[in-house]
Amino acid sequence: MKCLKLFGFSILAAFLYAGADPFVGTWKLDSDRSKFSSTGTSFMFATIQVESAGSGLKSTASAADGEGLASDFTFNSPLDGTPSKVIAATSIRGSSAVDTVSLKRIDDHTITATGSKNGRLVFSDKRVVSTDGMTMTMTRNGITPEGRKYQSTIVLVRFR
């Protein structure tokens, strides 16, 4: 009987874990595994907390770019590609500054994202969470304020 109960609990736990969104959690930049182009935006540090919010995701980020410009911001986005307003704790400065973000779910482990400033595209990402749920890789194509195109790979690891 104990074995049957244990089996039942493990099936329930697996079911509940499988239903959780793999993007939800706290993520920290792994600067050793990330690759930034010399012409684009880089980050000294970044922490992103992602939470479920209705049919979308709420993201709260704290980061400093390669120039040392810090920013703290939040956005709450549906997963259908609709642009959502970015709410900044302080003025977001630097080449990665955006005022809207849109997210679109491709599959359970993949989301595409775009960030814009004053209606001008700043970046487009493909965000993929690994099958073990411990790594999120963002493949980014961006445009600097000076109009230079760049590509980067931003690797984040699950913190909690």
Backbone as JSON Lines, residues from 0, in Angstrom:
{"i":0,"aa":"M","n":[0.82,-1.19,0.0],"ca":[0.0,0.0,0.0],"c":[0.86,1.26,0.0]}
{"i":1,"aa":"K","n":[1.97,1.25,0.81],"ca":[2.87,2.4,0.84],"c":[3.43,2.68,-0.54]}
{"i":2,"aa":"C","n":[3.8,1.63,-1.24],"ca":[4.38,1.77,-2.58],"c":[3.36,2.41,-3.52]}
{"i":3,"aa":"L","n":[2.1,2.01,-3.42],"ca":[1.05,2.58,-4.26],"c":[0.85,4.06,-3.96]}
{"i":4,"aa":"K","n":[0.87,4.45,-2.67],"ca":[0.74,5.87,-2.3],"c":[1.92,6.67,-2.83]}
{"i":5,"aa":"L","n":[3.12,6.14,-2.66],"ca":[4.32,6.83,-3.14],"c":[4.26,7.0,-4.66]}
{"i":6,"aa":"F","n":[3.83,5.98,-5.36],"ca":[3.68,6.06,-6.81],"c":[2.66,7.13,-7.19]}
{"i":7,"aa":"G","n":[1.55,7.16,-6.47],"ca":[0.5,8.15,-6.73],"c":[1.0,9.58,-6.51]}
{"i":8,"aa":"F","n":[1.75,9.78,-5.41],"ca":[2.3,11.12,-5.14],"c":[3.31,11.52,-6.21]}
{"i":9,"aa":"S","n":[4.14,10.58,-6.66],"ca":[5.13,10.95,-7.68],"c":[4.46,11.25,-9.02]}
{"i":10,"aa":"I","n":[3.39,10.58,-9.34],"ca":[2.65,10.9,-10.57],"c":[2.02,12.29,-10.44]}
{"i":11,"aa":"L","n":[1.43,12.59,-9.28],"ca":[0.84,13.91,-9.05],"c":[1.9,15.0,-9.14]}
{"i":12,"aa":"A","n":[3.05,14.78,-8.51],"ca":[4.14,15.78,-8.55],"c":[4.61,16.0,-9.99]}
{"i":13,"aa":"A","n":[4.77,14.93,-10.74],"ca":[5.19,15.05,-12.14],"c":[4.15,15.81,-12.96]}
{"i":14,"aa":"F","n":[2.89,15.55,-12.71],"ca":[1.81,16.23,-13.42],"c":[1.82,17.72,-13.11]}
{"i":15,"aa":"L","n":[1.96,18.06,-11.82],"ca":[1.98,19.48,-11.43],"c":[3.19,20.19,-12.0]}
{"i":16,"aa":"Y","n":[4.36,19.53,-11.99],"ca":[5.57,20.14,-12.54],"c":[5.43,20.33,-14.04]}
{"i":17,"aa":"A","n":[4.86,19.36,-14.73],"ca":[4.7,19.45,-16.19],"c":[3.78,20.6,-16.56]}
{"i":18,"aa":"G","n":[2.83,20.94,-15.69],"ca":[1.89,22.01,-15.99],"c":[2.46,23.39,-15.75]}
{"i":19,"aa":"A","n":[3.58,23.49,-15.04],"ca":[4.18,24.78,-14.73],"c":[4.86,25.35,-15.97]}
{"i":20,"aa":"D","n":[4.79,26.67,-16.12],"ca":[5.44,27.33,-17.24],"c":[6.95,27.33,-16.99]}
{"i":21,"aa":"P","n":[7.75,26.8,-17.91],"ca":[9.2,26.73,-17.69],"c":[9.88,28.1,-17.63]}
{"i":22,"aa":"F","n":[9.21,29.16,-18.09],"ca":[9.79,30.5,-18.04],"c":[9.66,31.13,-16.65]}
{"i":23,"aa":"V","n":[8.71,30.65,-15.85],"ca":[8.46,31.23,-14.53],"c":[9.6,30.89,-13.59]}
{"i":24,"aa":"G","n":[10.14,31.91,-12.93],"ca":[11.23,31.73,-11.98],"c":[12.12,32.96,-11.97]}
{"i":25,"aa":"T","n":[13.21,32.86,-11.25],"ca":[14.19,33.94,-11.19],"c":[15.42,33.51,-11.96]}
{"i":26,"aa":"W","n":[15.87,34.36,-12.87],"ca":[16.96,34.07,-13.79],"c":[18.08,35.08,-13.61]}
{"i":27,"aa":"K","n":[19.32,34.6,-13.65],"ca":[20.49,35.48,-13.55],"c":[21.39,35.28,-14.76]}
{"i":28,"aa":"L","n":[21.99,36.37,-15.2],"ca":[22.9,36.35,-16.34],"c":[24.1,35.47,-16.05]}
{"i":29,"aa":"D","n":[24.43,34.61,-17.0],"ca":[25.68,33.84,-16.96],"c":[26.6,34.51,-17.98]}
{"i":30,"aa":"S","n":[27.41,35.45,-17.5],"ca":[28.24,36.25,-18.41],"c":[29.31,35.42,-19.09]}
{"i":31,"aa":"D","n":[29.75,34.32,-18.46],"ca":[30.77,33.47,-19.08],"c":[30.24,32.75,-20.32]}
{"i":32,"aa":"R","n":[28.98,32.41,-20.31],"ca":[28.39,31.68,-21.45],"c":[27.7,32.6,-22.46]}
{"i":33,"aa":"S","n":[27.48,33.85,-22.09],"ca":[26.84,34.81,-23.0],"c":[27.87,35.35,-23.98]}
{"i":34,"aa":"K","n":[27.4,35.73,-25.17],"ca":[28.28,36.28,-26.2],"c":[27.67,37.58,-26.71]}
{"i":35,"aa":"F","n":[28.42,38.67,-26.56],"ca":[27.95,39.98,-26.99],"c":[28.81,40.48,-28.13]}
{"i":36,"aa":"S","n":[28.16,41.06,-29.13],"ca":[28.88,41.63,-30.27],"c":[29.55,42.93,-29.84]}
{"i":37,"aa":"S","n":[30.65,43.27,-30.48],"ca":[31.37,44.51,-30.12],"c":[30.58,45.75,-30.51]}
{"i":38,"aa":"T","n":[29.63,45.62,-31.44],"ca":[28.86,46.78,-31.88],"c":[27.53,46.93,-31.15]}
{"i":39,"aa":"G","n":[27.15,45.92,-30.37],"ca":[25.83,45.95,-29.75],"c":[25.86,46.14,-28.26]}
{"i":40,"aa":"T","n":[24.72,45.9,-27.66],"ca":[24.53,46.04,-26.22],"c":[25.09,44.82,-25.5]}
{"i":41,"aa":"S","n":[25.76,45.06,-24.4],"ca":[26.2,43.97,-23.53],"c":[25.67,44.26,-22.13]}
{"i":42,"aa":"F","n":[25.78,43.28,-21.26],"ca":[25.3,43.44,-19.89],"c":[26.38,43.04,-18.91]}
{"i":43,"aa":"M","n":[26.52,43.84,-17.85],"ca":[27.45,43.51,-16.77],"c":[26.77,42.54,-15.81]}
{"i":44,"aa":"F","n":[25.49,42.78,-15.54],"ca":[24.7,41.86,-14.73],"c":[23.24,42.01,-15.13]}
{"i":45,"aa":"A","n":[22.47,40.99,-14.85],"ca":[21.02,41.04,-15.1],"c":[20.35,39.97,-14.26]}
{"i":46,"aa":"T","n":[19.24,40.32,-13.65],"ca":[18.38,39.39,-12.94],"c":[16.96,39.65,-13.41]}
{"i":47,"aa":"I","n":[16.26,38.59,-13.77],"ca":[14.89,38.72,-14.26],"c":[14.01,37.76,-13.47]}
{"i":48,"aa":"Q","n":[12.94,38.3,-12.9],"ca":[11.96,37.46,-12.23],"c":[10.74,37.39,-13.14]}
{"i":49,"aa":"V","n":[10.34,36.18,-13.51],"ca":[9.19,35.96,-14.38],"c":[8.11,35.26,-13.58]}
{"i":50,"aa":"E","n":[6.88,35.83,-13.63],"ca":[5.74,35.27,-12.91],"c":[4.59,35.06,-13.87]}
{"i":51,"aa":"S","n":[3.73,34.1,-13.57],"ca":[2.49,33.94,-14.33],"c":[1.59,35.12,-14.01]}
{"i":52,"aa":"A","n":[0.92,35.62,-15.02],"ca":[0.0,36.75,-14.85],"c":[-1.18,36.53,-15.79]}
{"i":53,"aa":"G","n":[-2.21,35.86,-15.3],"ca":[-3.35,35.55,-16.15],"c":[-2.92,34.66,-17.3]}
{"i":54,"aa":"S","n":[-3.16,35.1,-18.52],"ca":[-2.77,34.31,-19.69],"c":[-1.41,34.75,-20.24]}
{"i":55,"aa":"G","n":[-0.67,35.55,-19.46],"ca":[0.62,36.04,-19.91],"c":[1.68,35.89,-18.85]}
{"i":56,"aa":"L","n":[2.72,36.69,-18.99],"ca":[3.83,36.68,-18.04],"c":[4.16,38.1,-17.59]}
{"i":57,"aa":"K","n":[4.48,38.23,-16.32],"ca":[4.96,39.49,-15.77],"c":[6.46,39.33,-15.54]}
{"i":58,"aa":"S","n":[7.24,40.25,-16.08],"ca":[8.69,40.2,-15.93],"c":[9.17,41.43,-15.19]}
{"i":59,"aa":"T","n":[10.01,41.21,-14.19],"ca":[10.63,42.3,-13.44],"c":[12.13,42.11,-13.57]}
{"i":60,"aa":"A","n":[12.81,43.13,-14.1],"ca":[14.23,43.01,-14.38],"c":[15.05,44.09,-13.71]}
{"i":61,"aa":"S","n":[16.26,43.72,-13.36],"ca":[17.26,44.64,-12.85],"c":[18.54,44.32,-13.61]}
{"i":62,"aa":"A","n":[19.13,45.34,-14.23],"ca":[20.31,45.07,-15.07],"c":[21.21,46.29,-15.13]}
{"i":63,"aa":"A","n":[22.44,46.04,-15.55],"ca":[23.37,47.12,-15.88],"c":[24.01,46.74,-17.2]}
{"i":64,"aa":"D","n":[23.98,47.66,-18.16],"ca":[24.57,47.35,-19.45],"c":[26.08,47.5,-19.4]}
{"i":65,"aa":"G","n":[26.74,47.23,-20.52],"ca":[28.19,47.28,-20.6],"c":[28.78,48.64,-20.3]}
{"i":66,"aa":"E","n":[27.96,49.68,-20.38],"ca":[28.42,51.03,-20.06],"c":[28.2,51.36,-18.58]}
{"i":67,"aa":"G","n":[27.63,50.41,-17.84],"ca":[27.37,50.62,-16.42],"c":[26.07,51.33,-16.13]}
{"i":68,"aa":"L","n":[25.21,51.51,-17.16],"ca":[23.93,52.17,-16.95],"c":[22.93,51.16,-16.39]}
{"i":69,"aa":"A","n":[22.47,51.4,-15.17],"ca":[21.56,50.48,-14.49],"c":[20.11,50.8,-14.83]}
{"i":70,"aa":"S","n":[19.28,49.76,-14.82],"ca":[17.85,49.95,-15.04],"c":[17.07,48.89,-14.28]}
{"i":71,"aa":"D","n":[15.91,49.28,-13.8],"ca":[14.96,48.39,-13.14],"c":[13.61,48.64,-13.78]}
{"i":72,"aa":"F","n":[12.98,47.58,-14.29],"ca":[11.71,47.77,-14.98],"c":[10.85,46.53,-14.9]}
{"i":73,"aa":"T","n":[9.57,46.72,-15.19],"ca":[8.58,45.66,-15.17],"c":[7.7,45.78,-16.41]}
{"i":74,"aa":"F","n":[7.26,44.64,-16.92],"ca":[6.21,44.65,-17.94],"c":[5.36,43.4,-17.76]}
{"i":75,"aa":"N","n":[4.09,43.54,-18.08],"ca":[3.13,42.46,-17.96],"c":[2.56,42.24,-19.35]}
{"i":76,"aa":"S","n":[2.9,41.11,-19.96],"ca":[2.59,40.91,-21.37],"c":[1.79,39.64,-21.62]}
{"i":77,"aa":"P","n":[0.73,39.76,-22.44],"ca":[0.08,38.53,-22.9],"c":[1.05,37.82,-23.84]}
{"i":78,"aa":"L","n":[0.8,36.58,-24.17],"ca":[1.71,35.81,-25.0],"c":[1.22,35.71,-26.45]}
{"i":79,"aa":"D","n":[0.57,36.78,-26.92],"ca":[0.0,36.77,-28.27],"c":[0.64,37.8,-29.2]}
{"i":80,"aa":"G","n":[1.75,38.41,-28.77],"ca":[2.44,39.39,-29.6],"c":[1.97,40.83,-29.42]}
{"i":81,"aa":"T","n":[1.02,41.06,-28.51],"ca":[0.52,42.4,-28.26],"c":[1.57,43.22,-27.52]}
{"i":82,"aa":"P","n":[1.9,44.44,-28.0],"ca":[2.87,45.28,-27.28],"c":[2.34,45.68,-25.9]}
{"i":83,"aa":"S","n":[3.24,45.64,-24.91],"ca":[2.91,46.0,-23.54],"c":[3.86,47.09,-23.07]}
{"i":84,"aa":"K","n":[3.32,48.0,-22.29],"ca":[4.1,49.13,-21.79],"c":[5.11,48.66,-20.74]}
{"i":85,"aa":"V","n":[6.33,49.17,-20.85],"ca":[7.37,48.91,-19.87],"c":[7.28,50.0,-18.8]}
{"i":86,"aa":"I","n":[7.23,49.58,-17.55],"ca":[7.16,50.53,-16.44],"c":[8.52,50.51,-15.75]}
{"i":87,"aa":"A","n":[9.21,51.65,-15.79],"ca":[10.57,51.74,-15.25],"c":[10.57,52.39,-13.88]}
{"i":88,"aa":"A","n":[11.39,51.85,-12.97],"ca":[11.55,52.45,-11.64],"c":[12.31,53.76,-11.75]}
{"i":89,"aa":"T","n":[13.26,53.81,-12.67],"ca":[14.0,55.02,-13.0],"c":[14.07,55.11,-14.51]}
{"i":90,"aa":"S","n":[14.47,56.22,-15.02],"ca":[14.56,56.39,-16.47],"c":[15.52,55.35,-17.06]}
{"i":91,"aa":"I","n":[15.03,54.59,-18.06],"ca":[15.88,53.6,-18.72],"c":[16.72,54.32,-19.76]}
{"i":92,"aa":"R","n":[18.03,54.17,-19.63],"ca":[18.95,54.83,-20.55],"c":[19.8,53.77,-21.24]}
{"i":93,"aa":"G","n":[20.53,54.17,-22.22],"ca":[21.44,53.26,-22.9],"c":[20.84,52.69,-24.16]}
{"i":94,"aa":"S","n":[21.66,51.93,-24.88],"ca":[21.26,51.45,-26.19],"c":[20.21,50.35,-26.14]}
{"i":95,"aa":"S","n":[19.99,49.75,-24.97],"ca":[18.98,48.69,-24.86],"c":[17.65,49.2,-24.32]}
{"i":96,"aa":"A","n":[17.51,50.5,-24.14],"ca":[16.29,51.07,-23.55],"c":[15.08,50.85,-24.45]}
{"i":97,"aa":"V","n":[13.99,50.38,-23.86],"ca":[12.73,50.16,-24.58],"c":[11.58,50.72,-23.76]}
{"i":98,"aa":"D","n":[10.47,51.05,-24.46],"ca":[9.27,51.47,-23.74],"c":[8.1,50.52,-23.96]}
{"i":99,"aa":"T","n":[8.23,49.58,-24.91],"ca":[7.23,48.52,-25.08],"c":[7.94,47.2,-25.37]}
{"i":100,"aa":"V","n":[7.31,46.12,-24.91],"ca":[7.79,44.76,-25.17],"c":[6.59,43.93,-25.58]}
{"i":101,"aa":"S","n":[6.8,43.03,-26.54],"ca":[5.75,42.07,-26.88],"c":[6.34,40.66,-26.82]}
{"i":102,"aa":"L","n":[5.53,39.72,-26.34],"ca":[5.91,38.32,-26.23],"c":[4.91,37.47,-27.0]}
{"i":103,"aa":"K","n":[5.42,36.44,-27.66],"ca":[4.55,35.5,-28.36],"c":[5.07,34.09,-28.11]}
{"i":104,"aa":"R","n":[4.19,33.24,-27.54],"ca":[4.58,31.86,-27.27],"c":[4.57,31.06,-28.57]}
{"i":105,"aa":"I","n":[5.68,30.38,-28.83],"ca":[5.8,29.5,-29.99],"c":[5.47,28.07,-29.6]}
{"i":106,"aa":"D","n":[6.06,27.61,-28.47],"ca":[5.74,26.31,-27.88],"c":[6.05,26.4,-26.38]}
{"i":107,"aa":"D","n":[5.95,25.29,-25.67],"ca":[6.13,25.31,-24.21],"c":[7.46,25.92,-23.78]}
{"i":108,"aa":"H","n":[8.51,25.73,-24.56],"ca":[9.84,26.16,-24.17],"c":[10.39,27.31,-25.01]}
{"i":109,"aa":"T","n":[9.56,27.9,-25.89],"ca":[10.05,28.95,-26.79],"c":[9.09,30.13,-26.84]}
{"i":110,"aa":"I","n":[9.65,31.32,-26.68],"ca":[8.9,32.57,-26.81],"c":[9.71,33.51,-27.69]}
{"i":111,"aa":"T","n":[9.04,34.23,-28.59],"ca":[9.72,35.3,-29.31],"c":[9.33,36.62,-28.63]}
{"i":112,"aa":"A","n":[10.24,37.57,-28.7],"ca":[10.01,38.86,-28.04],"c":[10.55,39.98,-28.92]}
{"i":113,"aa":"T","n":[9.91,41.13,-28.84],"ca":[10.44,42.33,-29.47],"c":[10.38,43.45,-28.45]}
{"i":114,"aa":"G","n":[11.34,44.35,-28.54],"ca":[11.37,45.54,-27.71],"c":[11.49,46.76,-28.6]}
{"i":115,"aa":"S","n":[10.72,47.79,-28.32],"ca":[10.72,49.01,-29.13],"c":[10.84,50.24,-28.25]}
{"i":116,"aa":"K","n":[11.35,51.29,-28.82],"ca":[11.44,52.59,-28.15],"c":[10.89,53.63,-29.1]}
{"i":117,"aa":"N","n":[9.85,54.35,-28.67],"ca":[9.18,55.36,-29.5],"c":[8.78,54.8,-30.87]}
{"i":118,"aa":"G","n":[8.3,53.54,-30.87],"ca":[7.83,52.91,-32.1],"c":[8.93,52.33,-32.98]}
{"i":119,"aa":"R","n":[10.19,52.48,-32.59],"ca":[11.32,51.97,-33.37],"c":[11.83,50.66,-32.76]}
{"i":120,"aa":"L","n":[11.98,49.62,-33.58],"ca":[12.45,48.32,-33.1],"c":[13.86,48.45,-32.53]}
{"i":121,"aa":"V","n":[14.06,47.95,-31.31],"ca":[15.37,47.95,-30.66],"c":[15.96,46.54,-30.69]}
{"i":122,"aa":"F","n":[15.12,45.51,-30.46],"ca":[15.61,44.13,-30.52],"c":[14.48,43.18,-30.84]}
{"i":123,"aa":"S","n":[14.87,42.01,-31.34],"ca":[13.96,40.87,-31.45],"c":[14.73,39.67,-30.91]}
{"i":124,"aa":"D","n":[14.06,38.89,-30.08],"ca":[14.67,37.75,-29.41],"c":[13.94,36.48,-29.74]}
{"i":125,"aa":"K","n":[14.67,35.37,-29.65],"ca":[14.08,34.04,-29.54],"c":[14.57,33.54,-28.2]}
{"i":126,"aa":"R","n":[13.64,33.27,-27.28],"ca":[13.96,32.85,-25.91],"c":[13.58,31.39,-25.74]}
{"i":127,"aa":"V","n":[14.56,30.58,-25.37],"ca":[14.33,29.14,-25.24],"c":[14.79,28.68,-23.87]}
{"i":128,"aa":"V","n":[13.9,27.97,-23.15],"ca":[14.25,27.35,-21.88],"c":[14.62,25.9,-22.17]}
{"i":129,"aa":"S","n":[15.75,25.46,-21.63],"ca":[16.23,24.09,-21.84],"c":[15.22,23.08,-21.3]}
{"i":130,"aa":"T","n":[15.32,21.86,-21.78],"ca":[14.37,20.82,-21.36],"c":[14.47,20.53,-19.87]}
{"i":131,"aa":"D","n":[15.66,20.73,-19.26],"ca":[15.78,20.51,-17.81],"c":[15.31,21.74,-17.01]}
{"i":132,"aa":"G","n":[14.95,22.84,-17.7],"ca":[14.41,24.02,-17.06],"c":[15.42,24.88,-16.33]}
{"i":133,"aa":"M","n":[16.71,24.63,-16.51],"ca":[17.73,25.34,-15.74],"c":[18.41,26.48,-16.5]}
{"i":134,"aa":"T","n":[18.23,26.55,-17.82],"ca":[18.91,27.57,-18.63],"c":[17.92,28.21,-19.59]}
{"i":135,"aa":"M","n":[17.98,29.53,-19.7],"ca":[17.22,30.24,-20.73],"c":[18.25,30.92,-21.64]}
{"i":136,"aa":"T","n":[18.12,30.67,-22.95],"ca":[19.02,31.27,-23.92],"c":[18.22,32.22,-24.8]}
{"i":137,"aa":"M","n":[18.67,33.48,-24.85],"ca":[18.04,34.49,-25.7],"c":[18.98,34.76,-26.87]}
{"i":138,"aa":"T","n":[18.51,34.48,-28.07],"ca":[19.25,34.82,-29.27],"c":[18.68,36.15,-29.74]}
{"i":139,"aa":"R","n":[19.5,37.2,-29.68],"ca":[19.02,38.56,-29.91],"c":[19.6,39.15,-31.18]}
{"i":140,"aa":"N","n":[18.71,39.78,-31.97],"ca":[19.09,40.63,-33.09],"c":[18.64,42.02,-32.72]}
{"i":141,"aa":"G","n":[19.58,42.97,-32.74],"ca":[19.24,44.31,-32.3],"c":[19.76,45.37,-33.23]}
{"i":142,"aa":"I","n":[19.32,46.59,-32.95],"ca":[19.76,47.77,-33.7],"c":[20.11,48.84,-32.68]}
{"i":143,"aa":"T","n":[21.34,49.34,-32.73],"ca":[21.76,50.39,-31.8],"c":[21.08,51.7,-32.18]}
{"i":144,"aa":"P","n":[21.06,52.68,-31.26],"ca":[20.48,53.99,-31.59],"c":[21.15,54.64,-32.82]}
{"i":145,"aa":"E","n":[22.41,54.24,-33.1],"ca":[23.12,54.77,-34.27],"c":[22.8,54.01,-35.54]}
{"i":146,"aa":"G","n":[21.95,52.97,-35.43],"ca":[21.53,52.21,-36.61],"c":[22.4,51.0,-36.93]}
{"i":147,"aa":"R","n":[23.36,50.65,-36.08],"ca":[24.2,49.47,-36.32],"c":[23.47,48.21,-35.86]}
{"i":148,"aa":"K","n":[23.46,47.2,-36.71],"ca":[22.84,45.92,-36.37],"c":[23.84,45.07,-35.59]}
{"i":149,"aa":"Y","n":[23.31,44.26,-34.67],"ca":[24.16,43.36,-33.9],"c":[23.4,42.1,-33.56]}
{"i":150,"aa":"Q","n":[24.15,41.08,-33.18],"ca":[23.59,39.82,-32.69],"c":[24.28,39.47,-31.39]}
{"i":151,"aa":"S","n":[23.54,38.93,-30.45],"ca":[24.12,38.44,-29.21],"c":[23.38,37.22,-28.72]}
{"i":152,"aa":"T","n":[24.04,36.48,-27.88],"ca":[23.44,35.33,-27.21],"c":[23.53,35.59,-25.72]}
{"i":153,"aa":"I","n":[22.38,35.72,-25.09],"ca":[22.3,36.02,-23.67],"c":[21.87,34.75,-22.95]}
{"i":154,"aa":"V","n":[22.72,34.24,-22.07],"ca":[22.42,33.0,-21.35],"c":[22.1,33.35,-19.89]}
{"i":155,"aa":"L","n":[20.96,32.87,-19.44],"ca":[20.53,33.08,-18.05],"c":[20.36,31.71,-17.39]}
{"i":156,"aa":"V","n":[20.68,31.63,-16.12],"ca":[20.51,30.38,-15.38],"c":[19.47,30.59,-14.28]}
{"i":157,"aa":"R","n":[18.72,29.53,-14.02],"ca":[17.68,29.59,-13.0],"c":[18.32,29.79,-11.63]}
{"i":158,"aa":"F","n":[17.85,30.79,-10.93],"ca":[18.37,31.1,-9.61],"c":[17.49,30.43,-8.55]}
{"i":159,"aa":"R","n":[16.19,30.5,-8.76],"ca":[15.23,29.87,-7.86],"c":[14.1,29.33,-8.67]}
